[in-house]
Amino acid sequence: MDAARARYGELLRIRASSPAFALGTLEEVQRRLSFPDSAEGVITMHVDTEGLDPRWRSVTVVFNATPAEHTQAMPSPAGREVALHPVQAGSADPVVRTASADRATGTLTVPARTVAVFVGV
């Protein structure tokens, strides 16, 4: 119970950390939100936050519901600096901390049955 409460608290802190999670209008959602192709059992949500969030140019959330690690190709952030959200990078959960981004290829790697949030700067 304590671990579940702590992980939920982390997700709440992530939500509060960026206006990407509180787009105010349908038009804003349609303009900024995309769902890149993903494997079965994986949902990837990408929010373009350029001009909206002073810290990050993008926020990408990968929901990996599969029993295996997943590598998600993300062509748009290739060459850009993308990292695990600071809240998850400092998480007490050792599994989520292994999620990673490859700057050269733009691929995101997410452990099995994990939700990872990446930010692009």
Secondary structure, DSSP 4 states (H G I P E B T S, - for coil): -HHHHHHHHHHHHHHHT-GGG---SHHHHHHHEE-----TTEEEEEEE-TTT-SS-SEEEEEEE-SSS-EEE--STTTTS-EEE-HHHHT-S-TTGGG-EEETTTTEEEE-TTEEEEEEE-
